[in-house]
Amino acid sequence: MEAIVIGIIVALIVAFIAVRMMIAQMRPVAEKHEASHYTKDEDVHITVRDDVYLRTDVSRRKIERKQGN
């Protein structure tokens, strides 16, 4: 039982170190609200600017009420 507890503690320490290393490599960025901020002009060629409405899913169920009071 003691070996399992020690193994779990060691695994948590290794995982914590790995996650901290990944966090240290991340660069902070400001939130962008337009797609043009995420793409380069030469990467994307949009020729049609229409939205296509595909479908609506409607689910209905009967609301059961108690009989009497």
C-alpha positions in Angstrom: 0.0 0.0 0.0 2.9 2.4 0.8 4.5 1.7 -2.6 1.2 2.7 -4.3 1.1 6.0 -2.4 4.7 6.8 -3.2 4.1 5.9 -6.8 1.1 8.3 -7.0 3.1 11.1 -5.4 6.0 10.7 -7.8 3.7 10.6 -10.8 1.9 13.8 -9.6 5.3 15.5 -9.2 6.5 14.5 -12.7 3.1 15.6 -14.2 3.3 18.9 -12.4 6.8 19.5 -13.7 5.8 18.6 -17.3 2.8 20.9 -17.2 4.8 23.8 -15.8 7.3 23.4 -18.6 4.5 23.5 -21.2 3.0 26.6 -19.5 6.4 28.3 -19.6 6.7 27.8 -23.3 3.3 29.4 -24.0 3.2 33.0 -25.3 0.5 35.3 -24.0 -1.7 36.8 -26.8 -4.5 39.3 -26.9 -7.9 38.0 -27.9 -8.8 38.8 -31.5 -12.4 39.2 -32.7 -12.0 38.9 -36.5 -10.8 36.0 -38.6 -8.4 38.3 -40.5 -6.2 38.4 -37.4 -5.6 34.7 -37.5 -4.9 34.2 -41.2 -2.4 35.6 -43.7 -3.7 37.1 -46.9 -1.8 34.6 -49.1 -3.1 31.5 -47.1 -6.9 31.9 -47.6 -8.7 32.8 -50.8 -12.4 33.4 -50.1 -14.5 33.9 -53.3 -18.1 33.6 -51.9 -19.3 35.5 -48.9 -22.7 33.8 -48.2 -23.9 31.9 -45.2 -25.9 28.7 -46.0 -28.6 27.8 -43.5 -28.6 24.0 -43.4 -31.2 22.8 -40.9 -33.1 23.2 -37.7 -33.4 20.5 -35.1 -36.6 20.7 -33.1 -37.3 18.3 -30.3 -40.7 18.2 -28.6 -42.1 16.3 -25.7 -45.4 16.4 -24.0 -45.4 17.9 -20.5 -47.3 15.6 -18.3 -49.5 17.0 -15.6 -50.8 15.2 -12.5 -54.4 14.3 -12.5 -56.5 16.0 -9.8 -54.9 18.2 -7.1 
